[in-house]
Amino acid sequence: QNLSQWLHAFYLGKLCEKLGQSPAKAFSYYKKAITLNPTAVDPVYRMHASRLKLLYTRGKQNLNVIQVVADYTYNQSTKENVLSMLGSSEQNDNALDDAEGNKLVKPDLLDKAWHILYDDCLHALGTCVEGELKHFHKARYKLAQGFYRRGEAGDLERAKEELSFCFKSTRSSFTVNMWEIDGAVRKGRRKNPNIGVSRKNLEVSLSESSRKFITCIRKYMILYLDLLEKNMDLWTLERAYTYLRTDKRFALCLGDIVPVGLGKYLQVLTAAIRDPEIRRVCGDVSTEQLLEKMFGVFMDHANMLADISTIPEVNSPELSESNLYGYIHQYIHLLESDVRVDVLEALNEKIRKRFKTPKLTNSNFAKICKHASLSWCRCILIKLASITPLPESMDTDNQPVPLSNGLLLYVDLQPDELLISSPDGPTQFKGLDMNWFETLARIKNIPIRQTSEDNMETAVTVMKSTYNFYRDSSCGTFPSGINLYTVTPSQASVEGLLQQAPGIVDTLDLSIPRKLLLWVYTLVHGRYCNISAVVKYCDEMKARNKRGTLTAAASSQVTPPAPHSSVSSHVTSKEKSAQTVSSEAQEANASAPVAATVPLHQEAEGSASLIATEAQKPSAVASQLSRSSSSRTMESAPDGGQGNAGAA
């Protein structure tokens, strides 16, 4: 009979709240239910959760609300203390919004009473999650909400810690650690650790429906994500975002919360990128690591970035699509400034695999693709310029006259044109880093000879990356200002005098990827070779590596193409037609058996001595260089792609 009576009183109290009747009336029913069943946790939770809600919604500076809440305190001493402060023990049930009584009490006194009652409510709710009631999740949520709504010093952290019990376990830093409340399960009574203190042992009496349980998970998850964002807890947000993406158990009911988790994660991530103090709170993580995480989000959720800022739970104008893509451009620019060729190569490969046709997908995607390809190109260029021997470093004293009569490859860079980037790229990151301007400015009509032994390993690595750039660069507008030309051996200096003859310079009209590949090949092997033979050599080396052949074995079996044979000093033809490429490939194939009989190191030594002698030529040769290519402001990558097809 007592069971039915307390349930009757409990549900009458809930009904009064639903119908908007007087809070004092609802509280009186809850008090009656507690009296009839002192061990039931449900009426205790409901009573003090409602008192707490009344305080943070209507209780600030409201005397009538404070009086009503004070009449049903958890501790009787709290009630007596507050009512004595206010000088009255009566309350008006029907005038909660009447502010006339406030004039009789000082505002600071009302504020003090409000805080005392608020702490009483939090203490009462704390008893609902002690011991065996630790999984009574409704009280934990209300506790967290109470701390959050109060918003005083340390409350946000306490709210996060309180609710974190529902979303972590000993085996996982983020998971749904909640159980349906089942009133049919009766566990042994917990022992009271406070000996001699009278205390009620509460237990669950009412079960929870599965539908209500799912609703609670969703509601708690959104609050917890908000608390993590307010506390700038980047790493827990990252794990929460990953969990929401991959969890299968609650995928059907939490799938639509994934954008919310992503938005909260991006809010903290972008704030940490901008603010060093937040980075310190996050564990002194570097800006590059944060930008790398931003790039990972871009790769996984590029199609969602446009709508993140408009989600009601996020509502952050700082997460606009243009701002988010700006961080990706910032990451690419950072890698370019540090000349991270390997990372940029991997980044371009990821973009190429993720977006098969970026130009047709989205204009922002296309800009990212172009920027990444351009940065990769310029990093290769900087690497090549830094390992190219300069004339002043060449020891040309007592050098013998070269026996070879092949062509010599020269390079001339125009840094001013290299500083110009794609016109549709991000304005804040346009242009090459000025720190590398001096390195590029030194490359003025320099003969390319084999790089030093110290730089040989770097040159081989760059050659692999350059070959991949030549094959994979499908988008982007590459800068002009890279000029390659050959000089015939008849123009070599004799006793300090330059032998003049018509047509001594032959400008190579190649795409930027081909120019870079030819440049690095010459640095590695110490001699000039036509581009079709260079591409064939790289193709064969790549094919052997795919078959698992060791690099050492491959280098002993695959002989680099032979240097270009002697030609007339009046050669003026260009390497730009498909027919010429085809004939050069045949020429390379025909000369391969002969070249196979010459050891690689002997060829490199002969070419190096030849180029070293040519380094003594005065700058008069450079004056004959045609500047037709330098007048162009840009060279489009699709041309290089067509050239690739022709070479193949």
JOSUL-V266642 format. One record per pair of residues at least 4 apart in sequence whose C-alpha atoms are under 6 Angstrom apart, sorted by sequence separation. I is the first residue (numbers start at 0). GAP is how many residues later the second one is. If there is no record, write none. Layout:
# JOSUL-V266642
i->I gap->GAP
i->I gap->GAP
This chain:
# JOSUL-V266642
i->3 gap->4
i->5 gap->4
i->33 gap->4
i->42 gap->4
i->44 gap->4
i->53 gap->4
i->54 gap->4
i->65 gap->4
i->128 gap->4
i->129 gap->4
i->141 gap->4
i->144 gap->4
i->150 gap->4
i->154 gap->4
i->159 gap->4
i->167 gap->4
i->215 gap->4
i->216 gap->4
i->236 gap->4
i->242 gap->4
i->246 gap->4
i->249 gap->4
i->250 gap->4
i->258 gap->4
i->265 gap->4
i->270 gap->4
i->279 gap->4
i->296 gap->4
i->297 gap->4
i->310 gap->4
i->349 gap->4
i->350 gap->4
i->351 gap->4
i->461 gap->4
i->467 gap->4
i->468 gap->4
i->492 gap->4
i->521 gap->4
i->544 gap->4
i->553 gap->4
i->603 gap->4
i->607 gap->4
i->15 gap->5
i->82 gap->5
i->128 gap->5
i->167 gap->5
i->227 gap->5
i->278 gap->5
i->309 gap->5
i->334 gap->5
i->492 gap->5
i->521 gap->5
i->543 gap->5
i->58 gap->6
i->72 gap->6
i->82 gap->6
i->167 gap->6
i->271 gap->6
i->278 gap->6
i->308 gap->6
i->521 gap->6
i->128 gap->7
i->166 gap->7
i->167 gap->7
i->271 gap->7
i->308 gap->7
i->357 gap->7
i->358 gap->7
i->146 gap->8
i->147 gap->8
i->166 gap->8
i->308 gap->8
i->357 gap->8
i->490 gap->8
i->33 gap->9
i->69 gap->9
i->166 gap->9
i->167 gap->9
i->420 gap->9
i->15 gap->10
i->166 gap->10
i->308 gap->10
i->420 gap->10
i->147 gap->11
i->165 gap->11
i->308 gap->11
i->419 gap->11
i->146 gap->12
i->165 gap->12
i->418 gap->12
i->12 gap->13
i->29 gap->13
i->418 gap->13
i->124 gap->14
i->243 gap->14
i->272 gap->14
i->143 gap->15
i->305 gap->15
i->12 gap->16
i->304 gap->16
i->487 gap->16
i->12 gap->17
i->29 gap->17
i->486 gap->17
i->50 gap->18
i->143 gap->18
i->486 gap->18
i->143 gap->19
i->485 gap->19
i->8 gap->20
i->9 gap->20
i->240 gap->20
i->485 gap->20
i->182 gap->21
i->240 gap->21
i->484 gap->21
i->182 gap->22
i->484 gap->22
i->9 gap->23
i->182 gap->23
i->484 gap->23
i->8 gap->24
i->66 gap->24
i->182 gap->24
i->483 gap->24
i->181 gap->25
i->180 gap->26
i->414 gap->26
i->5 gap->27
i->180 gap->27
i->236 gap->28
i->5 gap->30
i->412 gap->30
i->64 gap->31
i->81 gap->31
i->411 gap->31
i->412 gap->31
i->63 gap->32
i->343 gap->32
i->411 gap->32
i->294 gap->33
i->411 gap->33
i->561 gap->33
i->410 gap->34
i->528 gap->34
i->228 gap->35
i->409 gap->35
i->410 gap->35
i->527 gap->35
i->528 gap->35
i->231 gap->36
i->409 gap->36
i->409 gap->37
i->558 gap->37
i->340 gap->38
i->408 gap->38
i->409 gap->38
i->62 gap->39
i->335 gap->39
i->408 gap->39
i->290 gap->40
i->338 gap->40
i->469 gap->43
i->262 gap->45
i->60 gap->49
i->531 gap->49
i->73 gap->50
i->262 gap->51
i->465 gap->51
i->532 gap->52
i->531 gap->53
i->532 gap->55
i->462 gap->57
i->417 gap->61
i->417 gap->63
i->416 gap->64
i->503 gap->65
i->173 gap->66
i->505 gap->66
i->508 gap->66
i->159 gap->67
i->413 gap->67
i->502 gap->67
i->508 gap->67
i->412 gap->68
i->577 gap->68
i->51 gap->69
i->412 gap->69
i->411 gap->71
i->410 gap->72
i->450 gap->72
i->47 gap->73
i->410 gap->73
i->449 gap->73
i->409 gap->74
i->448 gap->74
i->449 gap->74
i->409 gap->75
i->408 gap->76
i->409 gap->76
i->449 gap->76
i->408 gap->77
i->448 gap->77
i->407 gap->78
i->525 gap->78
i->407 gap->79
i->524 gap->79
i->406 gap->80
i->526 gap->80
i->406 gap->81
i->487 gap->81
i->525 gap->81
i->525 gap->82
i->404 gap->84
i->336 gap->96
i->372 gap->103
i->373 gap->104
i->369 gap->105
i->369 gap->106
i->531 gap->115
i->408 gap->119
i->491 gap->122
i->492 gap->124
i->510 gap->129
i->480 gap->149
i->479 gap->153
i->479 gap->154
i->478 gap->155
i->477 gap->157
i->405 gap->158
i->449 gap->158
i->405 gap->159
i->448 gap->159
i->476 gap->159
i->405 gap->160
i->476 gap->160
i->40 gap->161
i->404 gap->161
i->475 gap->161
i->38 gap->162
i->39 gap->162
i->40 gap->162
i->448 gap->162
i->38 gap->163
i->39 gap->163
i->40 gap->163
i->38 gap->164
i->39 gap->165
i->444 gap->177
i->401 gap->208
i->395 gap->216
